[in-house]
Amino acid sequence: MKEVPLTLADIGMINGTRFVIGTGVGLLLADKMDHKTRKAVSISLLVSGILFSIPMGMSFLGKLRSAHTPRPHIPEEHAA
């Protein structure tokens, strides 16, 4: 299993976007507001959640790649 170091901010952003997307889907399925308002709000939440997820996913993939690239070996006598 691969491990990727995530900061607390990364975890917060992941959870935040999942919350926004879930809220948008929940509003689409619920029948608690009038149809026009519910549709506008839920689509806005879905689109914003997806758009925020794209850069986070790219950042996550960058961390995944950099965590598994071999680092050049530097002899201890040359290390700073």
Secondary structure as a PSIPRED ss2 file (coil, helix, strand):
# PSIPRED VFORMAT (PSIPRED V4.0)

   1 M C   1.000  0.000  0.000
   2 K C   1.000  0.000  0.000
   3 E C   1.000  0.000  0.000
   4 V C   1.000  0.000  0.000
   5 P C   1.000  0.000  0.000
   6 L C   1.000  0.000  0.000
   7 T C   1.000  0.000  0.000
   8 L H   0.000  1.000  0.000
   9 A H   0.000  1.000  0.000
  10 D H   0.000  1.000  0.000
  11 I H   0.000  1.000  0.000
  12 G H   0.000  1.000  0.000
  13 M H   0.000  1.000  0.000
  14 I H   0.000  1.000  0.000
  15 N H   0.000  1.000  0.000
  16 G H   0.000  1.000  0.000
  17 T H   0.000  1.000  0.000
  18 R H   0.000  1.000  0.000
  19 F H   0.000  1.000  0.000
  20 V H   0.000  1.000  0.000
  21 I H   0.000  1.000  0.000
  22 G H   0.000  1.000  0.000
  23 T H   0.000  1.000  0.000
  24 G H   0.000  1.000  0.000
  25 V H   0.000  1.000  0.000
  26 G H   0.000  1.000  0.000
  27 L H   0.000  1.000  0.000
  28 L H   0.000  1.000  0.000
  29 L H   0.000  1.000  0.000
  30 A C   1.000  0.000  0.000
  31 D C   1.000  0.000  0.000
  32 K C   1.000  0.000  0.000
  33 M C   1.000  0.000  0.000
  34 D C   1.000  0.000  0.000
  35 H H   0.000  1.000  0.000
  36 K H   0.000  1.000  0.000
  37 T H   0.000  1.000  0.000
  38 R H   0.000  1.000  0.000
  39 K H   0.000  1.000  0.000
  40 A H   0.000  1.000  0.000
  41 V H   0.000  1.000  0.000
  42 S H   0.000  1.000  0.000
  43 I H   0.000  1.000  0.000
  44 S H   0.000  1.000  0.000
  45 L H   0.000  1.000  0.000
  46 L H   0.000  1.000  0.000
  47 V H   0.000  1.000  0.000
  48 S H   0.000  1.000  0.000
  49 G H   0.000  1.000  0.000
  50 I H   0.000  1.000  0.000
  51 L H   0.000  1.000  0.000
  52 F H   0.000  1.000  0.000
  53 S H   0.000  1.000  0.000
  54 I H   0.000  1.000  0.000
  55 P H   0.000  1.000  0.000
  56 M H   0.000  1.000  0.000
  57 G H   0.000  1.000  0.000
  58 M H   0.000  1.000  0.000
  59 S H   0.000  1.000  0.000
  60 F H   0.000  1.000  0.000
  61 L H   0.000  1.000  0.000
  62 G H   0.000  1.000  0.000
  63 K H   0.000  1.000  0.000
  64 L H   0.000  1.000  0.000
  65 R H   0.000  1.000  0.000
  66 S H   0.000  1.000  0.000
  67 A H   0.000  1.000  0.000
  68 H C   1.000  0.000  0.000
  69 T C   1.000  0.000  0.000
  70 P C   1.000  0.000  0.000
  71 R C   1.000  0.000  0.000
  72 P C   1.000  0.000  0.000
  73 H C   1.000  0.000  0.000
  74 I C   1.000  0.000  0.000
  75 P C   1.000  0.000  0.000
  76 E C   1.000  0.000  0.000
  77 E C   1.000  0.000  0.000
  78 H C   1.000  0.000  0.000
  79 A C   1.000  0.000  0.000
  80 A C   1.000  0.000  0.000
